[in-house]
Amino acid sequence: MGDPSGIGGEISVKAYEDAREVADIIVVGDADVMRRSMQICDVGFAVNAIDTVSEAQFEAGVLDVLDVDNVDSTNHDWGDLREEYGKASLEYIERAIDLASDGDIDGIVTAPINKQSTQMAGSDHAGHTGLLAARTGVMTYSMMLIEENLRVTHVSTHVPLREACDLVTTENVLDTIRVTQDGLCDLGLEDPTIAVAGLNPHASDGGLLGDEDLEEIAPAVVRAQKEGIDVEGPKSPDTVYVQAARGNYDCVVSMYHDEGHIPIKLLGFGKGGEVSGVNMTVGLPIVRTSVDHGTAFDIAGEGIASPRSMVDAINVAAMAVQNR
């Protein structure tokens, strides 16, 4: 359900009918918050509050909510930054991960959380991805963003830019190429082509603009090629995303957060007031996708949030489950 004070509840409600076409849906969250979300969206579904997956009805007009029951309904409000909401968000994620790890559910689609709230609640992770990796015991993983033909993965994400540059090592780049290959196979791409973006302008321009591209990125690409992966690079970052969006590559491996996020959000934000795009964590033993936007505290509770990214994320999760 995401942060109880954000738009997670309402986009889940709005996405429900479309989601039922590809999967049986259970919302892990707070039943009372989901009821309030239905009210603000003027939706007449019934809430089936359950304690276990086996109690789900999966019927039209009934939203099954695995009720963690951790929000004070008498004091609930939208758009509030609270420690208790961060704690609640973490409990939903942990419960869902455990259900997926135990095989009770086939995949997870996460609504947005607020990183400030979760850190107030004591989380050591900057977002979902690190928590997912830690709880499933995975060391090598990456965030893959998907918007139409453009897909990007990241060597690093939520770290300061100075630290991100230090993380561009041959081993880290190679690991990201490998999990990118696996993630593309989950999406049904049997022989994917991967481009690796450079770190520096023009991929260092032959060493004139830094040495990371030649000394760290290029060797990783060569090693991946020897493993049979169809990969090229390092490519100039200012052109490779355009090439990928046009269909020349199935995915671009980005060196840091903004390098990969900016082109995705340039394509996905602002289409008729909607926000699209999907975030999939690759390298995990379980399927996890997410919306590609935040909690939107400024509009939470107004019933106007677009469910498009949530619908897309559910479709991608269902696809990945079937391909696995």
N, C-alpha and C positions, 0 to 999 in steps of 0.2 A: 504493500500500500504506500510505502514511502513515508515521508514526514507527515504526521497527522495534521499539521497546520498548513501544508502545501496543497498543490493541485492533484496529488497522486490519487486521492479518492475519486475526484470528479472525472479525471481522464480514464480511470478504470471503469467507472460506470458507463461513460459514453462509448468506450471501446467494446463493451461487453457483447453486444449483438453481432458485430463483425467478428469478434474473437471466437464466438461459438461455432463459426463455420469451419474453423481449422483446429480447434482444440477444446477439451473440457477444461473449464476455468475454475480455479479456486483463488480467492483473494486471501492472502495471509495479512491480517491487520486487526483493526478494532471494529467490531460490528456496529457500534454506535456511531463512529465517525463515518462509516460507509452509509449508514441510514441518513445522516445529515448530508452527505454528498449527493445522495439520490434526491433529497428535497431541493437542494439548490439547483440541481439539473432538471428538476421537474420530471423525474423518471419514476415509474410505478412498479419497479421490481420488488419482489419480496426478498428479504434477507434470511437465508438459512444459516444461522450461527452454529458452527460445528467445532468439535474438539479434535477430530481425526479425519483424515482423508476419506476413510471408508464411509463416513456419514454423508458425504456429498451427494446431492441429488442430480446435478447436471441436467436440470430441466429448464425449458424456456420460461422466462419470466421470473426465475429464481436465481439469485446470486448467492453462491456458496461462499461463506466467509469463515475461514479458520480463525476463530476469535481468540486473539492473544489477550484481549480485554485489559489493556494497559494504559488507557487514556481516561482521565476524569471527565466524564461527559458533562458534569455540571459546571466545569470551568474551561471547557474547550473553546478555542477561538481560532480563526484563520489568520495566517500571516504573522504568527508570533515565533520569535526565536527563543526556544526554551530547552533547558537541559533535559526535562522529562520527555520532550518530543524526540530529542536525539536518542535517548535511551530506548524509547519505543521503536524508533526506526531500526536500530541495531538488533533488537529482539526479533523483528519481522524477518530481517535478512538472515540471521542465524538460524531461525526456525526453518526457513525455506531451504537454506543450504543443507541442513540436516535431512530434510525430507527428500531432497534430490539425491543426496549421497546414499541414503538408505533404499532408494528405488521406489519410494512411495509416490513420487511425482516424476515426470519425464524431463522437465526443464523449468527454469525460473525466468520471469520477466520482471524487472525491478522498476518501480516508479521512483521519482527523484527524492533524494534525501538532502538535508542541509548540512554541509560539512562543519559549519560552526557549531550547530546543535550537537552533532555526534561527537565532536571533540570536547565540547562542554560536558558530555556524558562520559568522557574518559577514553574514547576510541583513539588508538594509536595510528589509525589509517586515515588517509586523506579522503577516501570515498569507498564505494563498493568494492572496487577491483582488488585492492590489497587485502581486504577482509575475506573476500572469496578465496583468494589464493592461500592465505594463511589457514583458513578453516578446512580447506581441502588438501593441505600439505603440498602445494605446488610452488616451485621456485621459479619456473620459466613460464611466462604468460605475457599477453599483450592486450591492449585495448584496440579493437577493430571498429572503426566508424564506417557506416554504410549510407550512402545517399545516391540513389539511382545507379549509374554505372561506376561511380567513384567509391572506392574502398581504400581506407588507409589504416595501417597499424603503426604502433609507436614503440621506439626503443625505450623512451621514458615519458612520463606524463606529469604527474603533480609534484614536481620538484622545481626549485629555483633554476633559472636559465643557466647560471654559472655552474651549478651541479650537473645539469643536463648535459653540458658539453663534456664533462669528465666521464659520463656514463657511456659515451660513444666509444666503445672498445670493440675489437674484433669479435670477441666472444659474445658480447651483448647483442651486437648486430646480427651475428649468425643465429643466435637463439631466436631472435625475433623473426628472421626469415623462415626458420623451421616451423614455428607455431603459426605463422601467417599461411604457409603452405597447408597445414592441417586445417586451419579455419576455413580456407577457401574450399577444401574438399567437403567440409561440413555443409557448405552452401551449394554443393552439387557441381562444383567446377572440377572436372576430372583432370584436366591438364592446364592448371592456371599459369599465367605469366605474371611475374612480379618485377616491379621496378623499385630500386632503392634510392631514395633521395639523398643528396649530399647534405653535409652539415653547413658548410660555408657557401657564400655566394658563388654561383657557377660551379659548384662542387670543387671548389678551391682553384679552378682555372689552371690546372697543371701544376699546382703547388705554389702559385703566386699569392693565394689568399688563405693560407693555412695548410697544415699537413695532415689533419685528421682524415680527410677523404682518401688520400693515397695510402696512409699508413695503417688505418684502422678499418675503414669501410670497404675499400677495394678487396683486401684479403678475405674478408668475410664473404663477399660475393663470389669470389673464386672458389672458396671451399664449398659453398652451397651448390655451385654449378657442378662440382665434382661429385656431389651427392645426388645429382640428377634433377635438381630443382631448376626450373626455367626462370632465371633471375638475371637482371641486368643492373648495372650501376657502378659507382654512384652517378646519379643523374642530377642535372642542375635543378634545384628546387623551384626556380621561378617558371619552369616550363613543364616539368614532369606531371604535375597534377592536371594540367590541361590535357596532356596526352592521354592520361588514364581516364579522364572524364569522357573523352572521345572514343574510348574502347580499345586503345592500344595496349593497355595493361589491365589485369584484373585487380591489382592492388598495388599501392605504394607504401613502402616501409619508410616511415618518417622518423627523424632523429629525436624530435621533442614535441611537446604538447601543441604549441601554437602552429608549428610547421604543418601538422596534419589537421588540426581542428579548423583553422581559418578557411581553407578551401571547401571543407565539408559544410560548414555553416553558411558560407557564402551561397552555396547551392540550395541548402535546406531551409533557411530562415526567410520568412517574409512572403511566402507564396500564398497570396490571398488572405494574409493574416494568420496562416497556419505555420506550424513548425514541424518539419519532417526530419528523418534521419534516425538511424539505429546504432546503438553501441553494443557490440558483442565482445565478450571476453574470450579470447582464444588461448588454448593451452590448458584449460581446465578439464577435469574428468567429468564434469557435468555441463549441461547446456545452460548458458546464461546470456540473455540480452537485456537491453534497457532502452528507455527513451533517451534522446540526445538533447535534453534540456534540463533546466533546474526546477526548483520548487515554486517559482513564480509567486512569491509571497505578496507581490503588489496586486495580483488579481485573484488570489486564492479566495474561495468562498463566493465568488460572483457567478459561477456557473458558465464562464465564457471561455475557459481553457480548451484548446484544440486537442482532440484525442488522436490526431493523425500519427504522431510518432509512436504512441502506444500501440495502435493497430499494426503499424509496420513492424514493431519489435516483436509482437506476438506472432506475426506471420513468419518472421525470420527464425524465431525459436522453434516453431513447429517444423519448418523446413530442415533445420539442423538436426532435430530429434529424428526425423524420418531418414535423413541421410546417414546418420550414425547407425 
